């Protein structure tokens, strides 16, 4: 499938880019709370290290189901006041805020898993159209900057959200100890703040950004009427797999191994640090909960680095190429993640997070910038949603296999699983060099 010709779109100012991207601050606030604390919540409620990946399956499965559908629906939506993507931003934000309030009040593992399904589905409803939003509004010359601005807000939101449990514990005197198996107050209050921030930040974008109407409204209305048929919708959603542009197929392999690495890191950093640095595997101990807080610091570091790198990587990409920039970033991140095997001093844990932050910034920017130039404008939302399959499928594979590897190959030492994740990220770097970037051609 060849890219359709795009008419030149108005060049947006810095503050217009800011407004249209600010919602990602709230979205990543929710994701960061989930990434830092989900394994801790599951373990506190009684889940074993072997079971953690299975509990996490809720996140990728909901993304797998939700994102292509939301992308297809938003492609075929237009309202003179709400636009195309913003109704989905707002609906997802309301549902995500409710889930964030519910999550830390779970009293059993099954309940936490159920809320995780709801929370991740809601976050995906808000997040998926944001990627297409950049393709809708920005000319090709500004798309890398648009995704970089999103990455900046992702980093900023993740820094604050990741540090919240430690802030409540160390500076506000809130209890960090689970009482009678319940979630610590530090985690509960962090999720309450997260729910409010998520709704407020996404609402900012909803009410300050505008959207371009379809260039041919009569044709769009005819297509939308056609798309309302369930059979047509299902056929187009499923049929898009066979029509993916070549660049998208190549990036799929890069994404697959990148996200296996990230999923391993999110699931197992807490238990790995508790075991390798704090010397405990007892989820009810004070040392384990302290390790959980410090993982928030580590994740804040990589998120902060990504916020800064978001503006430096486009400069490197212009000087070299987007492929080289992404491959270099992934190599740095993979080696950094694997290096945690050798670290037994808490103070040294900041170093690998710097490398992971560089990789994270590139993962959130370069693949989408490369992809946007290869997609037809009329199906931008659908294909951005379909692209999410290559984020969720590796997470599902990880959820099914990482527990087995950890138990039977790594002797229960989850730091070894982080080494496996680092190796996968380096492999993704190699595969990046085989991607065709149409815009650079």
Residue, then its C-alpha position, 0 to 999 in steps of 0.5 A: x500500500x502506498x502512502x497517500x499524498x498529504x496537503x500541506x498542513x498549517x505549521x503549529x507554534x510551540x504552544x499549540x504543540x504543547x496543548x495538543x500533547x499535554x494530555x500525555x502527561x496525565x496518561x503517563x501518570x496513570x501508566x507510571x503508577x501502574x508500571x511501578x506499583x502493580x507487581x508490588x500490589x500483587x505481591x503484597x496481596x499474596x501473589x508469588x514471583x512466578x505468578x506476576x507475569x500472568x497477573x500482568x497479562x490484563x494490560x497487553x490483552x486489553x490493548x490488543x483488543x481496544x486499540x485497533x477498535x478505537x482507532x477504527x472508530x475515531x477514524x470514522x468519527x467527526x463532530x463539529x465541536x468535539x472533533x475526531x479524536x477528542x471524544x475518545x480522549x475524554x471518555x477514556x480519561x473519566x474511566x481511567x480516573x475511576x479505575x485509578x481510585x479503585x486499584x489501591x483498594x483491592x483486597x485480593x489478587x483477583x480483584x486487583x487483576x480485574x481492576x487492572x483490566x478496567x484501568x488499562x482498557x480505559x487508558x488505551x481508549x485515551x492513548x491510542x487516538x493521541x498517536x493519530x492526533x499527531x498524524x492528523x494535525x501536523x505536516x510531515x516536517x513537524x511530526x518528529x517534533x510532535x512525537x517528541x513533545x508527547x515523549x517529553x510529557x510522558x517523561x515528566x508525568x512518569x517522573x512525578x508519578x513514580x516518585x509519589x510513594x516515596x514523597x508520601x513516605x519520606x516527606x509527608x510521613x504517610x505509612x509505607x507498611x502494609x497492615x493486615x495484608x492491605x496496600x500501604x497508604x503511600x500507594x493508595x494516596x499516589x493512585x488517588x492523585x493519579x486519578x485526578x491528574x489524569x482527568x485534568x491533563x487530558x481535559x486540558x488537551x480536549x478543551x484547548x486543542x482543535x482538529x482539522x475537519x476531513x478535507x472532503x466532508x461529503x466523501x467522509x460522510x459516505x465512508x462513515x455511513x458505510x463503516x457503521x455496518x458491523x460486518x464492514x467494520x469487522x472486515x476492515x479491522x481484520x483485513x488491515x493486517x494483510x494491507x500493512x505497509x512494508x515499513x510497518x511490518x519491518x517495525x513490527x519486529x523491532x517493536x516485538x523485541x523492544x517491548x519484551x525487554x520493557x515488560x521484563x523490566x516493569x514486572x521484575x525490577x522490584x523483585x530483582x532489586x529486593x533480592x539483588x540489593x536489599x537481600x529479601x524476597x518477603x513482600x511483607x517485610x519493610x525492606x521489600x517495601x523500601x525496595x518498592x519505593x526505590x524502584x519508583x526513584x529508578x523509574x523516575x530517573x529513566x523517565x526524566x532522562x527520556x523527557x530530556x532526550x526527547x528533544x536531543x534525539x531529533x537533532x541526532x536523527x537529523x544529523x545521522x538518520x532516524x534508524x541509526x538514532x533508534x538503533x544506537x538508543x536501543x543498544x545503550x538501553x539493552x546493555x544498561x538493563x543487562x548491567x543490573x545483574x552486576x549491581x549490588x549497591x543501591x547508589x549504582x542503580x541510577x546508572x543503568x536507568x540513564x541508558x534505559x531512559x535514552x532507549x525509552x525516549x527513542x521507543x516513544x518517538x522514532x518508530x511512530x515518526x517513521x511509521x507516520x510517513x508510511x501510512x494513508x491519512x484516512x486510516x491513520x488512527x486504525x493503523x496506529x491502533x494496529x501497530x499497538x499489536x506489536x506492543x501487546x503481543x510481545x507483552x502477552x508472550x512475556x506474560x506466558x513465558x517469563x515466569x517459566x524462564x524465571x522459575x526453571x532456567x534462572x532459579x527464581x532470581x529475577x535479575x537474570x530475567x532483566x539480562x534476558x530483556x537487555x539481550x532482546x533490546x540489543x536484538x531490536x537495535x540490530x533489526x532497526x537497521x533493516x527498516x525502510x524509512x520512506x521520509x528519509x528516502 
